[in-house]
C-alpha cells in the first residue's frame, strides 16, 4: 500500500512546489491509527504537529488513492448481497430508557407562553 501511495505522491508533486508536512508514510500510519485504534484527530494532530485539516485531508487521500489504483478495491454492495442469502433472525434492542426531567426550579425558565408565530 505504501508503494501505491508513494507512486501517486510522486506524480502529484513531480512539478515541485512546497513540500508537504506529512510524508506518504506518515499519512498512511496516521490513517491506520485513526481507523484501527479509534484515535481522535486531535491526538494525531498533537503527535505530528499539524492542523486538523491536514490530518483530515491525509486520511481522505489515503482512503481514496488505493481504491483508484484498483489493487485494493473492495467488492460492490450488490456483490456482497446475493439472492441466495436470506435473513434468518433479526434482533433489536427496544428497551425503554427513562428521561430525567427537572422536578424543581423549572418555573424560573419556563413562562408558560406559547409561541405566537404561525
Secondary structure as GFF3:
##gff-version 3
##sequence-region A 1 118
A	DSSP	alpha_helix	2	12	.	.	.	ID=ss1
A	DSSP	alpha_helix	24	36	.	.	.	ID=ss2
A	DSSP	alpha_helix	41	48	.	.	.	ID=ss3
A	DSSP	alpha_helix	52	69	.	.	.	ID=ss4
A	DSSP	alpha_helix	77	80	.	.	.	ID=ss5
A	DSSP	three_ten_helix	106	108	.	.	.	ID=ss6
###
